[in-house]
Amino acid sequence: MVLQYKLKSESRWKKYPGKSKLKFSVSRYDFRLLNEAKTKVLVPKGSYEKVMKRFRAIEFWKHRG
């Protein structure tokens, strides 16, 4: 899965480098989650907490059983 981010005032999505590399706090950004091939949006634009909650749920079910 690919996590992307952008400032709320911008229009271009960028690959997420990690929380420590962001210039501002995560509350000033929008996030989204895509599949590995970047063909499907798994989580449309949302907050960091919302997107990461869904990311963890997907990982849990992927590795279960």
C-alpha positions in Angstrom: 0.0 0.0 0.0 1.1 3.5 -0.7 0.4 6.4 1.7 0.3 9.9 0.1 -0.1 13.3 1.6 -0.6 17.0 0.6 -1.1 20.3 2.3 -4.8 21.1 2.5 -4.2 24.2 0.3 -2.3 22.2 -2.4 -3.7 20.0 -5.1 -0.7 17.6 -5.9 -0.3 14.4 -3.9 3.2 13.3 -2.8 4.6 10.1 -1.5 4.6 10.2 2.4 8.2 10.4 3.7 7.4 9.8 7.3 6.1 11.9 10.2 9.5 13.2 11.2 10.2 14.6 7.7 7.0 16.8 7.5 7.4 20.5 7.8 4.2 21.0 9.8 2.0 18.9 12.1 -0.1 16.1 10.5 -3.3 18.1 11.2 -2.3 20.5 8.4 -2.2 17.8 5.8 -4.7 15.5 3.9 -3.8 11.8 3.5 -5.0 9.0 1.3 -4.2 5.3 0.8 -3.7 3.6 -2.5 -3.0 0.0 -3.5 0.6 -0.9 -4.4 0.0 -0.4 -8.2 -1.6 3.0 -7.5 -4.7 2.0 -9.5 -7.2 2.0 -6.6 -7.9 4.5 -3.9 -8.4 2.4 -0.7 -9.1 5.4 1.5 -10.0 8.8 -0.1 -8.9 12.1 1.4 -8.9 12.1 5.2 -7.1 12.8 8.4 -3.9 10.9 9.4 -5.7 9.1 12.2 -8.5 7.9 9.9 -6.2 6.7 7.2 -3.8 4.9 9.5 -6.7 3.2 11.3 -7.8 1.8 8.0 -4.2 0.9 7.0 -3.8 -1.1 10.2 -7.2 -2.9 9.7 -6.2 -3.9 6.1 -2.8 -5.2 7.3 -4.4 -7.2 10.1 -6.8 -9.0 7.7 -4.1 -9.5 5.2 -1.8 -11.3 7.6 -4.5 -13.2 9.5 -4.6 -16.9 9.1 
